[in-house]
């Protein structure tokens, strides 16, 4: 897990809380800001997921290359 995954998940959770608070008090502005924060968090988490995938694949290819296992 990397910092983008953690920060993204935190932003998503904060956005859900902000959206719910906006609904509770009847503020469309706060609801919209909460939804925007959720999208921002989701994008950041997905970016972190992609970074992890690249790191894992790179590690696997490097490991296979040092063992002489050529997948290509």
PDB file of N, CA, C and O in Angstrom:
ATOM      1  N   UNK A   1       0.849  -1.172   0.000  1.00  0.00           N
ATOM      2  CA  UNK A   1       0.000   0.000   0.000  1.00  0.00           C
ATOM      3  C   UNK A   1       0.895   1.235   0.000  1.00  0.00           C
ATOM      4  O   UNK A   1       1.887   1.297   0.726  1.00  0.00           O
ATOM      5  N   UNK A   2       0.531   2.217  -0.824  1.00  0.00           N
ATOM      6  CA  UNK A   2       1.337   3.423  -0.906  1.00  0.00           C
ATOM      7  C   UNK A   2       0.544   4.640  -0.438  1.00  0.00           C
ATOM      8  O   UNK A   2      -0.646   4.548  -0.139  1.00  0.00           O
ATOM      9  N   UNK A   3       1.226   5.777  -0.383  1.00  0.00           N
ATOM     10  CA  UNK A   3       0.604   6.983   0.182  1.00  0.00           C
ATOM     11  C   UNK A   3      -0.593   7.452  -0.639  1.00  0.00           C
ATOM     12  O   UNK A   3      -1.543   7.994  -0.075  1.00  0.00           O
ATOM     13  N   UNK A   4      -0.571   7.255  -1.954  1.00  0.00           N
ATOM     14  CA  UNK A   4      -1.715   7.683  -2.764  1.00  0.00           C
ATOM     15  C   UNK A   4      -2.951   6.833  -2.474  1.00  0.00           C
ATOM     16  O   UNK A   4      -4.069   7.347  -2.482  1.00  0.00           O
ATOM     17  N   UNK A   5      -2.763   5.563  -2.223  1.00  0.00           N
ATOM     18  CA  UNK A   5      -3.897   4.714  -1.865  1.00  0.00           C
ATOM     19  C   UNK A   5      -4.499   5.151  -0.532  1.00  0.00           C
ATOM     20  O   UNK A   5      -5.720   5.224  -0.393  1.00  0.00           O
ATOM     21  N   UNK A   6      -3.654   5.437   0.435  1.00  0.00           N
ATOM     22  CA  UNK A   6      -4.118   5.839   1.763  1.00  0.00           C
ATOM     23  C   UNK A   6      -4.795   7.213   1.714  1.00  0.00           C
ATOM     24  O   UNK A   6      -5.896   7.392   2.235  1.00  0.00           O
ATOM     25  N   UNK A   7      -4.122   8.177   1.082  1.00  0.00           N
ATOM     26  CA  UNK A   7      -4.697   9.527   1.000  1.00  0.00           C
ATOM     27  C   UNK A   7      -5.990   9.529   0.202  1.00  0.00           C
ATOM     28  O   UNK A   7      -6.936  10.238   0.545  1.00  0.00           O
ATOM     29  N   UNK A   8      -6.030   8.735  -0.863  1.00  0.00           N
ATOM     30  CA  UNK A   8      -7.239   8.657  -1.673  1.00  0.00           C
ATOM     31  C   UNK A   8      -8.413   8.086  -0.905  1.00  0.00           C
ATOM     32  O   UNK A   8      -9.530   8.597  -0.988  1.00  0.00           O
ATOM     33  N   UNK A   9      -8.158   7.031  -0.161  1.00  0.00           N
ATOM     34  CA  UNK A   9      -9.221   6.426   0.645  1.00  0.00           C
ATOM     35  C   UNK A   9      -9.702   7.401   1.716  1.00  0.00           C
ATOM     36  O   UNK A   9     -10.896   7.464   2.013  1.00  0.00           O
ATOM     37  N   UNK A  10      -8.772   8.162   2.296  1.00  0.00           N
ATOM     38  CA  UNK A  10      -9.142   9.140   3.325  1.00  0.00           C
ATOM     39  C   UNK A  10      -9.989  10.268   2.728  1.00  0.00           C
ATOM     40  O   UNK A  10     -10.972  10.693   3.335  1.00  0.00           O
ATOM     41  N   UNK A  11      -9.612  10.752   1.547  1.00  0.00           N
ATOM     42  CA  UNK A  11     -10.400  11.804   0.890  1.00  0.00           C
ATOM     43  C   UNK A  11     -11.798  11.299   0.540  1.00  0.00           C
ATOM     44  O   UNK A  11     -12.787  12.017   0.689  1.00  0.00           O
ATOM     45  N   UNK A  12     -11.861  10.070   0.079  1.00  0.00           N
ATOM     46  CA  UNK A  12     -13.162   9.491  -0.264  1.00  0.00           C
ATOM     47  C   UNK A  12     -14.057   9.430   0.973  1.00  0.00           C
ATOM     48  O   UNK A  12     -15.230   9.799   0.915  1.00  0.00           O
ATOM     49  N   UNK A  13     -13.500   8.965   2.086  1.00  0.00           N
ATOM     50  CA  UNK A  13     -14.268   8.881   3.333  1.00  0.00           C
ATOM     51  C   UNK A  13     -14.691  10.278   3.811  1.00  0.00           C
ATOM     52  O   UNK A  13     -15.824  10.473   4.251  1.00  0.00           O
ATOM     53  N   UNK A  14     -13.780  11.232   3.723  1.00  0.00           N
ATOM     54  CA  UNK A  14     -14.113  12.605   4.132  1.00  0.00           C
ATOM     55  C   UNK A  14     -15.207  13.179   3.237  1.00  0.00           C
ATOM     56  O   UNK A  14     -16.091  13.896   3.706  1.00  0.00           O
ATOM     57  N   UNK A  15     -15.141  12.863   1.960  1.00  0.00           N
ATOM     58  CA  UNK A  15     -16.167  13.336   1.038  1.00  0.00           C
ATOM     59  C   UNK A  15     -17.532  12.747   1.338  1.00  0.00           C
ATOM     60  O   UNK A  15     -18.550  13.432   1.236  1.00  0.00           O
ATOM     61  N   UNK A  16     -17.551  11.477   1.707  1.00  0.00           N
ATOM     62  CA  UNK A  16     -18.821  10.838   2.073  1.00  0.00           C
ATOM     63  C   UNK A  16     -19.408  11.492   3.318  1.00  0.00           C
ATOM     64  O   UNK A  16     -20.616  11.711   3.409  1.00  0.00           O
ATOM     65  N   UNK A  17     -18.543  11.800   4.270  1.00  0.00           N
ATOM     66  CA  UNK A  17     -18.994  12.465   5.486  1.00  0.00           C
ATOM     67  C   UNK A  17     -19.526  13.862   5.168  1.00  0.00           C
ATOM     68  O   UNK A  17     -20.572  14.263   5.676  1.00  0.00           O
ATOM     69  N   UNK A  18     -18.807  14.593   4.332  1.00  0.00           N
ATOM     70  CA  UNK A  18     -19.225  15.944   3.967  1.00  0.00           C
ATOM     71  C   UNK A  18     -20.546  15.917   3.193  1.00  0.00           C
ATOM     72  O   UNK A  18     -21.414  16.763   3.410  1.00  0.00           O
ATOM     73  N   UNK A  19     -20.692  14.953   2.301  1.00  0.00           N
ATOM     74  CA  UNK A  19     -21.942  14.831   1.556  1.00  0.00           C
ATOM     75  C   UNK A  19     -23.107  14.535   2.500  1.00  0.00           C
ATOM     76  O   UNK A  19     -24.174  15.137   2.382  1.00  0.00           O
ATOM     77  N   UNK A  20     -22.901  13.611   3.430  1.00  0.00           N
ATOM     78  CA  UNK A  20     -23.950  13.256   4.384  1.00  0.00           C
ATOM     79  C   UNK A  20     -24.320  14.448   5.264  1.00  0.00           C
ATOM     80  O   UNK A  20     -25.496  14.678   5.545  1.00  0.00           O
ATOM     81  N   UNK A  21     -23.310  15.202   5.696  1.00  0.00           N
ATOM     82  CA  UNK A  21     -23.583  16.393   6.514  1.00  0.00           C
ATOM     83  C   UNK A  21     -24.375  17.416   5.704  1.00  0.00           C
ATOM     84  O   UNK A  21     -25.283  18.062   6.227  1.00  0.00           O
ATOM     85  N   UNK A  22     -24.030  17.558   4.447  1.00  0.00           N
ATOM     86  CA  UNK A  22     -24.762  18.477   3.585  1.00  0.00           C
ATOM     87  C   UNK A  22     -26.216  18.072   3.429  1.00  0.00           C
ATOM     88  O   UNK A  22     -27.107  18.921   3.426  1.00  0.00           O
ATOM     89  N   UNK A  23     -26.455  16.771   3.299  1.00  0.00           N
ATOM     90  CA  UNK A  23     -27.835  16.282   3.205  1.00  0.00           C
ATOM     91  C   UNK A  23     -28.582  16.558   4.504  1.00  0.00           C
ATOM     92  O   UNK A  23     -29.748  16.952   4.493  1.00  0.00           O
ATOM     93  N   UNK A  24     -27.897  16.345   5.616  1.00  0.00           N
ATOM     94  CA  UNK A  24     -28.510  16.523   6.921  1.00  0.00           C
ATOM     95  C   UNK A  24     -28.970  17.961   7.151  1.00  0.00           C
ATOM     96  O   UNK A  24     -30.045  18.198   7.701  1.00  0.00           O
ATOM     97  N   UNK A  25     -28.153  18.907   6.729  1.00  0.00           N
ATOM     98  CA  UNK A  25     -28.499  20.313   6.950  1.00  0.00           C
ATOM     99  C   UNK A  25     -29.171  20.949   5.732  1.00  0.00           C
ATOM    100  O   UNK A  25     -29.534  22.125   5.763  1.00  0.00           O
ATOM    101  N   UNK A  26     -29.332  20.177   4.672  1.00  0.00           N
ATOM    102  CA  UNK A  26     -30.003  20.685   3.483  1.00  0.00           C
ATOM    103  C   UNK A  26     -29.155  21.612   2.632  1.00  0.00           C
ATOM    104  O   UNK A  26     -29.678  22.510   1.972  1.00  0.00           O
ATOM    105  N   UNK A  27     -27.850  21.398   2.645  1.00  0.00           N
ATOM    106  CA  UNK A  27     -26.942  22.258   1.878  1.00  0.00           C
ATOM    107  C   UNK A  27     -26.489  21.542   0.606  1.00  0.00           C
ATOM    108  O   UNK A  27     -25.675  20.620   0.656  1.00  0.00           O
ATOM    109  N   UNK A  28     -27.019  21.972  -0.518  1.00  0.00           N
ATOM    110  CA  UNK A  28     -26.625  21.398  -1.812  1.00  0.00           C
ATOM    111  C   UNK A  28     -25.141  21.676  -2.083  1.00  0.00           C
ATOM    112  O   UNK A  28     -24.452  20.850  -2.682  1.00  0.00           O
ATOM    113  N   UNK A  29     -24.656  22.834  -1.644  1.00  0.00           N
ATOM    114  CA  UNK A  29     -23.257  23.192  -1.840  1.00  0.00           C
ATOM    115  C   UNK A  29     -22.337  22.192  -1.140  1.00  0.00           C
ATOM    116  O   UNK A  29     -21.368  21.718  -1.733  1.00  0.00           O
ATOM    117  N   UNK A  30     -22.640  21.874   0.116  1.00  0.00           N
ATOM    118  CA  UNK A  30     -21.813  20.915   0.863  1.00  0.00           C
ATOM    119  C   UNK A  30     -21.924  19.509   0.271  1.00  0.00           C
ATOM    120  O   UNK A  30     -20.946  18.762   0.250  1.00  0.00           O
ATOM    121  N   UNK A  31     -23.107  19.155  -0.204  1.00  0.00           N
ATOM    122  CA  UNK A  31     -23.275  17.857  -0.853  1.00  0.00           C
ATOM    123  C   UNK A  31     -22.384  17.769  -2.097  1.00  0.00           C
ATOM    124  O   UNK A  31     -21.704  16.767  -2.320  1.00  0.00           O
ATOM    125  N   UNK A  32     -22.400  18.828  -2.895  1.00  0.00           N
ATOM    126  CA  UNK A  32     -21.590  18.849  -4.116  1.00  0.00           C
ATOM    127  C   UNK A  32     -20.096  18.812  -3.794  1.00  0.00           C
ATOM    128  O   UNK A  32     -19.329  18.112  -4.456  1.00  0.00           O
ATOM    129  N   UNK A  33     -19.691  19.567  -2.777  1.00  0.00           N
ATOM    130  CA  UNK A  33     -18.278  19.545  -2.372  1.00  0.00           C
ATOM    131  C   UNK A  33     -17.881  18.157  -1.880  1.00  0.00           C
ATOM    132  O   UNK A  33     -16.773  17.693  -2.151  1.00  0.00           O
ATOM    133  N   UNK A  34     -18.778  17.496  -1.161  1.00  0.00           N
ATOM    134  CA  UNK A  34     -18.511  16.138  -0.696  1.00  0.00           C
ATOM    135  C   UNK A  34     -18.365  15.162  -1.845  1.00  0.00           C
ATOM    136  O   UNK A  34     -17.473  14.314  -1.842  1.00  0.00           O
ATOM    137  N   UNK A  35     -19.239  15.283  -2.825  1.00  0.00           N
ATOM    138  CA  UNK A  35     -19.145  14.408  -4.003  1.00  0.00           C
ATOM    139  C   UNK A  35     -17.846  14.660  -4.764  1.00  0.00           C
ATOM    140  O   UNK A  35     -17.199  13.718  -5.220  1.00  0.00           O
ATOM    141  N   UNK A  36     -17.468  15.921  -4.899  1.00  0.00           N
ATOM    142  CA  UNK A  36     -16.223  16.257  -5.590  1.00  0.00           C
ATOM    143  C   UNK A  36     -15.020  15.665  -4.854  1.00  0.00           C
ATOM    144  O   UNK A  36     -14.089  15.151  -5.474  1.00  0.00           O
ATOM    145  N   UNK A  37     -15.055  15.745  -3.540  1.00  0.00           N
ATOM    146  CA  UNK A  37     -13.954  15.192  -2.737  1.00  0.00           C
ATOM    147  C   UNK A  37     -13.892  13.669  -2.889  1.00  0.00           C
ATOM    148  O   UNK A  37     -12.808  13.086  -2.907  1.00  0.00           O
ATOM    149  N   UNK A  38     -15.055  13.034  -2.999  1.00  0.00           N
ATOM    150  CA  UNK A  38     -15.088  11.580  -3.217  1.00  0.00           C
ATOM    151  C   UNK A  38     -14.444  11.221  -4.547  1.00  0.00           C
ATOM    152  O   UNK A  38     -13.671  10.267  -4.632  1.00  0.00           O
ATOM    153  N   UNK A  39     -14.761  11.981  -5.577  1.00  0.00           N
ATOM    154  CA  UNK A  39     -14.176  11.723  -6.898  1.00  0.00           C
ATOM    155  C   UNK A  39     -12.666  11.916  -6.843  1.00  0.00           C
ATOM    156  O   UNK A  39     -11.909  11.099  -7.365  1.00  0.00           O
ATOM    157  N   UNK A  40     -12.235  12.999  -6.210  1.00  0.00           N
ATOM    158  CA  UNK A  40     -10.809  13.267  -6.073  1.00  0.00           C
ATOM    159  C   UNK A  40     -10.111  12.119  -5.341  1.00  0.00           C
ATOM    160  O   UNK A  40      -9.039  11.670  -5.748  1.00  0.00           O
ATOM    161  N   UNK A  41     -10.727  11.655  -4.268  1.00  0.00           N
ATOM    162  CA  UNK A  41     -10.148  10.544  -3.512  1.00  0.00           C
ATOM    163  C   UNK A  41     -10.108   9.263  -4.309  1.00  0.00           C
ATOM    164  O   UNK A  41      -9.131   8.517  -4.247  1.00  0.00           O
ATOM    165  N   UNK A  42     -11.161   9.002  -5.054  1.00  0.00           N
ATOM    166  CA  UNK A  42     -11.215   7.789  -5.872  1.00  0.00           C
ATOM    167  C   UNK A  42     -10.136   7.809  -6.950  1.00  0.00           C
ATOM    168  O   UNK A  42      -9.483   6.797  -7.205  1.00  0.00           O
ATOM    169  N   UNK A  43      -9.956   8.964  -7.579  1.00  0.00           N
ATOM    170  CA  UNK A  43      -8.922   9.092  -8.612  1.00  0.00           C
ATOM    171  C   UNK A  43      -7.544   8.875  -7.999  1.00  0.00           C
ATOM    172  O   UNK A  43      -6.716   8.164  -8.569  1.00  0.00           O
ATOM    173  N   UNK A  44      -7.295   9.482  -6.843  1.00  0.00           N
ATOM    174  CA  UNK A  44      -5.986   9.330  -6.204  1.00  0.00           C
ATOM    175  C   UNK A  44      -5.752   7.884  -5.777  1.00  0.00           C
ATOM    176  O   UNK A  44      -4.643   7.372  -5.925  1.00  0.00           O
ATOM    177  N   UNK A  45      -6.773   7.223  -5.252  1.00  0.00           N
ATOM    178  CA  UNK A  45      -6.623   5.825  -4.859  1.00  0.00           C
ATOM    179  C   UNK A  45      -6.350   4.945  -6.074  1.00  0.00           C
ATOM    180  O   UNK A  45      -5.505   4.052  -6.019  1.00  0.00           O
ATOM    181  N   UNK A  46      -7.062   5.196  -7.169  1.00  0.00           N
ATOM    182  CA  UNK A  46      -6.836   4.417  -8.385  1.00  0.00           C
ATOM    183  C   UNK A  46      -5.435   4.644  -8.934  1.00  0.00           C
ATOM    184  O   UNK A  46      -4.806   3.714  -9.439  1.00  0.00           O
ATOM    185  N   UNK A  47      -4.946   5.867  -8.837  1.00  0.00           N
ATOM    186  CA  UNK A  47      -3.572   6.157  -9.241  1.00  0.00           C
ATOM    187  C   UNK A  47      -2.590   5.352  -8.377  1.00  0.00           C
ATOM    188  O   UNK A  47      -1.631   4.774  -8.888  1.00  0.00           O
ATOM    189  N   UNK A  48      -2.841   5.324  -7.088  1.00  0.00           N
ATOM    190  CA  UNK A  48      -1.995   4.534  -6.183  1.00  0.00           C
ATOM    191  C   UNK A  48      -2.065   3.053  -6.499  1.00  0.00           C
ATOM    192  O   UNK A  48      -1.053   2.354  -6.437  1.00  0.00           O
ATOM    193  N   UNK A  49      -3.256   2.568  -6.838  1.00  0.00           N
ATOM    194  CA  UNK A  49      -3.409   1.162  -7.226  1.00  0.00           C
ATOM    195  C   UNK A  49      -2.581   0.860  -8.475  1.00  0.00           C
ATOM    196  O   UNK A  49      -1.920  -0.176  -8.555  1.00  0.00           O
ATOM    197  N   UNK A  50      -2.622   1.772  -9.445  1.00  0.00           N
ATOM    198  CA  UNK A  50      -1.860   1.580 -10.679  1.00  0.00           C
ATOM    199  C   UNK A  50      -0.359   1.565 -10.395  1.00  0.00           C
ATOM    200  O   UNK A  50       0.376   0.753 -10.958  1.00  0.00           O
ATOM    201  N   UNK A  51       0.093   2.467  -9.515  1.00  0.00           N
ATOM    202  CA  UNK A  51       1.512   2.486  -9.152  1.00  0.00           C
ATOM    203  C   UNK A  51       1.924   1.162  -8.519  1.00  0.00           C
ATOM    204  O   UNK A  51       3.001   0.640  -8.808  1.00  0.00           O
ATOM    205  N   UNK A  52       1.073   0.623  -7.661  1.00  0.00           N
ATOM    206  CA  UNK A  52       1.374  -0.661  -7.018  1.00  0.00           C
ATOM    207  C   UNK A  52       1.448  -1.784  -8.050  1.00  0.00           C
ATOM    208  O   UNK A  52       2.319  -2.650  -7.975  1.00  0.00           O
ATOM    209  N   UNK A  53       0.533  -1.762  -9.005  1.00  0.00           N
ATOM    210  CA  UNK A  53       0.526  -2.794 -10.045  1.00  0.00           C
ATOM    211  C   UNK A  53       1.803  -2.743 -10.869  1.00  0.00           C
ATOM    212  O   UNK A  53       2.413  -3.777 -11.142  1.00  0.00           O
ATOM    213  N   UNK A  54       2.208  -1.540 -11.266  1.00  0.00           N
ATOM    214  CA  UNK A  54       3.442  -1.389 -12.032  1.00  0.00           C
ATOM    215  C   UNK A  54       4.632  -1.869 -11.210  1.00  0.00           C
ATOM    216  O   UNK A  54       5.510  -2.560 -11.727  1.00  0.00           O
ATOM    217  N   UNK A  55       4.662  -1.509  -9.949  1.00  0.00           N
ATOM    218  CA  UNK A  55       5.766  -1.935  -9.078  1.00  0.00           C
ATOM    219  C   UNK A  55       5.812  -3.458  -8.966  1.00  0.00           C
ATOM    220  O   UNK A  55       6.885  -4.057  -9.032  1.00  0.00           O
ATOM    221  N   UNK A  56       4.639  -4.085  -8.794  1.00  0.00           N
ATOM    222  CA  UNK A  56       4.584  -5.540  -8.667  1.00  0.00           C
ATOM    223  C   UNK A  56       5.033  -6.238  -9.955  1.00  0.00           C
ATOM    224  O   UNK A  56       5.797  -7.202  -9.912  1.00  0.00           O
ATOM    225  N   UNK A  57       4.557  -5.747 -11.085  1.00  0.00           N
ATOM    226  CA  UNK A  57       4.923  -6.358 -12.366  1.00  0.00           C
ATOM    227  C   UNK A  57       6.408  -6.180 -12.630  1.00  0.00           C
ATOM    228  O   UNK A  57       7.085  -7.106 -13.076  1.00  0.00           O
ATOM    229  N   UNK A  58       6.910  -4.981 -12.352  1.00  0.00           N
ATOM    230  CA  UNK A  58       8.336  -4.721 -12.558  1.00  0.00           C
ATOM    231  C   UNK A  58       9.175  -5.641 -11.674  1.00  0.00           C
ATOM    232  O   UNK A  58      10.184  -6.186 -12.122  1.00  0.00           O
ATOM    233  N   UNK A  59       8.762  -5.811 -10.437  1.00  0.00           N
ATOM    234  CA  UNK A  59       9.489  -6.695  -9.526  1.00  0.00           C
ATOM    235  C   UNK A  59       9.458  -8.135 -10.031  1.00  0.00           C
ATOM    236  O   UNK A  59      10.477  -8.827 -10.004  1.00  0.00           O
ATOM    237  N   UNK A  60       8.290  -8.588 -10.492  1.00  0.00           N
ATOM    238  CA  UNK A  60       8.159  -9.956 -10.981  1.00  0.00           C
ATOM    239  C   UNK A  60       9.006 -10.198 -12.225  1.00  0.00           C
ATOM    240  O   UNK A  60       9.663 -11.232 -12.345  1.00  0.00           O
ATOM    241  N   UNK A  61       8.988  -9.236 -13.154  1.00  0.00           N
ATOM    242  CA  UNK A  61       9.783  -9.378 -14.379  1.00  0.00           C
ATOM    243  C   UNK A  61      11.257  -9.374 -14.039  1.00  0.00           C
ATOM    244  O   UNK A  61      12.027 -10.163 -14.587  1.00  0.00           O
ATOM    245  N   UNK A  62      11.654  -8.492 -13.139  1.00  0.00           N
ATOM    246  CA  UNK A  62      13.057  -8.423 -12.741  1.00  0.00           C
ATOM    247  C   UNK A  62      13.499  -9.725 -12.068  1.00  0.00           C
ATOM    248  O   UNK A  62      14.589 -10.233 -12.328  1.00  0.00           O
ATOM    249  N   UNK A  63      12.648 -10.245 -11.213  1.00  0.00           N
ATOM    250  CA  UNK A  63      12.961 -11.501 -10.524  1.00  0.00           C
ATOM    251  C   UNK A  63      13.070 -12.652 -11.520  1.00  0.00           C
ATOM    252  O   UNK A  63      13.987 -13.469 -11.432  1.00  0.00           O
ATOM    253  N   UNK A  64      12.137 -12.716 -12.463  1.00  0.00           N
ATOM    254  CA  UNK A  64      12.173 -13.774 -13.469  1.00  0.00           C
ATOM    255  C   UNK A  64      13.415 -13.652 -14.348  1.00  0.00           C
ATOM    256  O   UNK A  64      14.002 -14.663 -14.735  1.00  0.00           O
ATOM    257  N   UNK A  65      13.815 -12.433 -14.663  1.00  0.00           N
ATOM    258  CA  UNK A  65      14.984 -12.219 -15.503  1.00  0.00           C
ATOM    259  C   UNK A  65      16.253 -12.684 -14.801  1.00  0.00           C
ATOM    260  O   UNK A  65      17.149 -13.234 -15.440  1.00  0.00           O
ATOM    261  N   UNK A  66      16.335 -12.470 -13.501  1.00  0.00           N
ATOM    262  CA  UNK A  66      17.530 -12.891 -12.771  1.00  0.00           C
ATOM    263  C   UNK A  66      17.566 -14.401 -12.579  1.00  0.00           C
ATOM    264  O   UNK A  66      18.638 -14.971 -12.378  1.00  0.00           O
ATOM    265  N   UNK A  67      16.419 -15.050 -12.637  1.00  0.00           N
ATOM    266  CA  UNK A  67      16.356 -16.502 -12.514  1.00  0.00           C
ATOM    267  C   UNK A  67      16.475 -17.196 -13.869  1.00  0.00           C
ATOM    268  O   UNK A  67      16.566 -18.421 -13.949  1.00  0.00           O
ATOM    269  N   UNK A  68      16.472 -16.394 -14.929  1.00  0.00           N
ATOM    270  CA  UNK A  68      16.553 -16.985 -16.254  1.00  0.00           C
ATOM    271  C   UNK A  68      15.223 -17.432 -16.808  1.00  0.00           C
ATOM    272  O   UNK A  68      15.181 -18.111 -17.834  1.00  0.00           O
ATOM    273  N   UNK A  69      14.140 -17.070 -16.160  1.00  0.00           N
ATOM    274  CA  UNK A  69      12.796 -17.393 -16.660  1.00  0.00           C
ATOM    275  C   UNK A  69      12.330 -16.267 -17.561  1.00  0.00           C
ATOM    276  O   UNK A  69      11.882 -15.225 -17.083  1.00  0.00           O
ATOM    277  N   UNK A  70      12.434 -16.471 -18.840  1.00  0.00           N
ATOM    278  CA  UNK A  70      12.030 -15.429 -19.786  1.00  0.00           C
ATOM    279  C   UNK A  70      10.611 -15.694 -20.252  1.00  0.00           C
ATOM    280  O   UNK A  70      10.353 -16.673 -20.951  1.00  0.00           O
ATOM    281  N   UNK A  71       9.697 -14.827 -19.868  1.00  0.00           N
ATOM    282  CA  UNK A  71       8.298 -14.996 -20.241  1.00  0.00           C
ATOM    283  C   UNK A  71       8.021 -14.549 -21.663  1.00  0.00           C
ATOM    284  O   UNK A  71       6.980 -14.889 -22.224  1.00  0.00           O
ATOM    285  N   UNK A  72       8.926 -13.798 -22.251  1.00  0.00           N
ATOM    286  CA  UNK A  72       8.640 -13.209 -23.554  1.00  0.00           C
ATOM    287  C   UNK A  72       9.243 -13.989 -24.683  1.00  0.00           C
ATOM    288  O   UNK A  72       9.087 -13.614 -25.845  1.00  0.00           O
TER     289      UNK A  72
END
